[in-house]
Amino acid sequence: MTARHFLLDTDLTSAEQAAVLDSADQLKARRRAPGPADRPLAGRSVALLFEKPSTRTRLSFDVGVAELGGHPIFIDATTSHLGRGETIEDTAAVLSRYVDAIVVRTFAQERLERLAAAASVPVVNALSDHAHPCQALADLQTIRERRGRLAGLTLTYLGDGNNVAHSLLLAGALAGMRVHVASPPGYEPFEQVVRHANEIGAATGGEALVMHDALEAAAGADVLYTDVWASMGQEDESDSRSLVFQPYRLDEKAVEAARPDVLVMHCLPAHREQEIAGSVLDGPHSVVFDQAENRLHAQKALLSLLLAPEAGSVAEEGTVR
């Protein structure tokens, strides 16, 4: 049976995305009193192959696999043979003989694609320079918890058109959301990602829009979202980016332009008083720590789908549909 991978948000259909979110909610509700159906990975192992530093991603996958009944195995790529020159394809072939899935946090999307092409077990994108789809699933779960729906809501992202912006555009379109990205000229998300999001939105009612005026983009938003201005690997650009991105700071002015009940989101780690004002990050609109927690639940639901699709999603405690 061919392994099913999750390398981009669009590796799920709109219906599958909704089912994963439903399952994540159920797993979250029963976390402290799980039933037999909540441990579909019993007797299975998952490799966590990390080429980039991590806090939330590593912990949420490590804890999540264990709570699903599986055995997480953390691999620091810099101290493995992959870091000493072994090919990605050889690594994939070997890991496929040992584990039931491979979770990868890496640089170029092409590395993920090569690994998945050579692996006989599911490969999950835990972050690449192109996309951060597991983060987007947790974000959607958080928004839906607070608003009761996703379709028709407007999410405005302020800042660099990076991997997080790409995943919000694609995942938001699958959910029927309007995703507006306000970035400085030259720092917009990839045109092909925006175009793909709008193609999806044509069927779901979603919309992808790139803008350059931050306050105009924030006007009437249901959700305001931002990320660091210099991602991992861009540290040498921090000073120059700080000057360019100042008008895109998520501050009180942006919050005032949005809806009165706007949700403020950040995938963390955050640099207070840089891309986001400390008063906003810690303020009454902020749901950033709900986002961080929901990484655990959304990823558990995703792994259950990929590794135990026969179990379906749990409708009630002790029952499987």
N, C-alpha and C positions, 0 to 999 in steps of 0.2 A: 504494500500500500504506500503510495507516494506521501511523503511528509508534507504537512501544511505549515508554511512559514508566516510570520508576521513581521514584515520588513518596512511596510508603509501602512498608514491609516487605511488606505483603500484596499488592503488585503482582507478587510471585512466588508461585507455588504451593509447597507443601511439597516436592514433587519437584524443581521448578526451583531452589529454594533449595539443596537437597542437591547438585544438579548444578553449581551455581555454586561451592560449596565444594570439590567434587571438582576442578573446573577450576582453582580458585585454588591448591590443593595442587600440581597438576601444573605450573602456571606457575612457582610458587615453586621447585620442585625443579630446573627446567631454566633458571632465570633467567640463569645465567652461560654457558649453552650452548644458546640457543634454536634451535628448528628453524623451517622455513618456516611451519608451521601456527601458530606463536606470534606471527605478525605479521599478524593479520587486518584491521588498520586501515590497511594500506599504502595511501597515496594519499588518505587521509581526514583531515579536520580536525575538532577538537573545541574548542568555545568553553568557557572556564572563566569564568563570570560570577559575580563575588564582590561581595556587598554587605556582607559582614562580614569582619573580619580573620581570618587563618588561617596556620598553619604546616603541620601534618601534612596537612590536606585539600588545600591547594594543591599541595604538593610531591608527594604521592602520586598525584594525578591528572595532574599535569604529567609526571612521570617515567613513570607508567603508560601514558599515551597514546603517548608517544615509544617506549617499549619494545614496544608493540603495532604499531609501524610508522607511527603517525599523527602529526599535527602539532597540538600543544596551543597554544591562543591564549588567554592570560590577559587578562581584561577587568576592570579595577577600575571597578565600577559608579559609584562616587562621582566619577570623572573622565571618565565617558562621558556620552552624551546621556540615558541612562536616569536618571542622577543630576541632570540638568537639566530633567527634566519630560517626556521622551518617554514615551509610554504603553508598558506592558508588552507589549501586543498588537502595536504597531508594531515594537518591538525583536524580538519573536519572529518576526515575518514577515520582517524583514530578515536576521536571523541564519540563519534556515532556508534562505535563498538562498545563504549563504556556507559554512556548515559542515554536518557530518553528525550532530552531536549537541551538546546544550547542557547543561553541568553547572552547577548553580546553588547558591550558598550565600547564603541570604537570611533574612528575618525571618518574616513571616506565611506559613503554608502556602497561604493564598489567593493569594499572589503566584505561587507555583509553579504552582498549578492554572490560573491565568489564562494564564501563559506556555505551559504545555503545551497548553491548549485552542487557542491561536493558532499553535502551532509545527507544522511538518510533518516535524520530525526528533525523535528521542528526547530527552526532558528527564530529567535525573537530579537527584534531591535530594541535594546534598552537605551539607546541614544546613538545617533550618528551626527555627523556635521550637516546632514541633509534633513533629518526628521527626528522627532521625539514622540512617536505614536503612543507609547505607554503613558507618558505625561498627559497627552490629550484625552485619553480615556478617563483618567482620574479627574481632569478638569471638567469634562462633561458630566461625570457622576456628581461632582460638587455643585455645579450649576443646577442640575435637575433636582437635587435634594432641596435646594433653597427656593427654586421657582416652580417646581412641579412639572416642568416641561422644558424642551429645548427648541422645538420648531418655532420659528417666528421671532426668536430673541435676537438682539444685536450685541455681538461681542466686538469691542474695539481694542485692538492691540496697538500699543504705542512703543516704537523703538526699532531695533534692528530686525530686518526681514530674514531672520535666521531659521534654524531647525524647528524651534518652538512655533514660530509664526507659520511655517509650512504645515506643520501638523494641525494647528488650529484651523487653518484654512480648509484642509481636506476633511478632518473629522467634523468640523462645524458644518460643512456642506452636506456630509452624509446625514447629519442630524436635522437638516433643514434650517440651520441658523444663518443669519447674516453676519459675516465676519469682515470687519473693516480693519485694514492695517495702515497705520500712519507712520511713515518712515522718511528720513531725509532723502533727497534725490541721490541716487547711486547706492542706496542701502536697502532698496525694496526687496521683497521676496521674489524668487525666481518667477519669471513670466509664465513658464510652462505649468508651475504649480497653481498659480492664480487661474489660468485658463482651464486646467483640469477641475479645479474646485467649482468653477462656474458651469462646466459641463455636468457635473454631478448635481449642482443646485438646480439645473433646469428640470430635473426629475423630482427633486425633494422639496423645492421651494427655497433652497438656500441661495446665498449670494456671497461672492468674494469681491472686495473692492479695495484698491490701493489708493491712498490719499497722501498728501504732504502736509496738511494743516492739522496739527494735533487736536486743537480745541474744536475744530469743525468735525473731526472724526469722533470726538468724545460726546458730542451733542446728542442727547437722548439715548445713550448707550445703556443697555441692561447690565453689561459686564465691562469693566476696564481691566486690561491685562498688560503686564510688561515683563521684561526680562533684562538681564545684564546687558550693558552696551558692548562689552568685549567678552566674547565667549572663550572657552578653553582653546589655547593655541593662538589667540589674538592679543595676548597680554601686552605685547610690544606696541600695540595700537591704542592702548587705553587712554593716553593723554589726548591724542588727536580726536578720538571718538568722543571723549567727554565734551569737547567743544562743539562738535557737530550735533550731538544728540541733546543738548540742553533744552531746546524747545519741546522735546518729546518726553520730558520728565512727567511721571504720574504724580501730580501734586494736587493740592486742594482746588486749584482752578479747574483741573480736569474733572475732578469729582463733582464740582458744582455744575459743570456743563452737562453731566450725565443725568440719568433718572434719579429721583430722590432715594430710591431703594437700590441703587447700583451696587453690584458686587465688585470688590477689588481683588485681583488675583496676581500672583507672582509664583513662578515655578521654583524659586529658591535655588541656591543661596542668593540673598538680596544685599545690595550695597545701599544702605540707608543714606538718604540725602544725595544720592547720585541718580539712578534711574527711577527711584521712588522716594517720596518724602516719608520720613519716619512716622510722622503723624498719620499718614494715610495707611502705611503698612500695619501699624498697630491700632488703627482707628476702627470705628464701629462697622464700616463697610467691608473690612478685610475678612477674607475666608482662606487665607494662604495656608494656615495650618490644617484646615479641613482638606485642602488640596493634597498636602503632603501625606496625611493619613490615608486618603483614598487611593494613593498609589498602591498601597498594600492590597486593598479590596479589589480594585479594578484588575490588577495583574493576576491575582488569584483566579478571578473569573476568566481571564484570557487564557491562562495556562490550562484551566479545566476544559475550555473549548478545544484547545489544540491537542491536548493529550488524552482527554477522556470525553470525546464528543458523544459517545454512546450514552453517557450519563445525562446529557441535556442540562437544563437548568432546574434548580430545586424550587418547586412551587410552594411546598410547605415542609416544615421540619419532618424528616423521616420519609418523605415521598420524593419521587423523581418523575419528571415528565419528559 
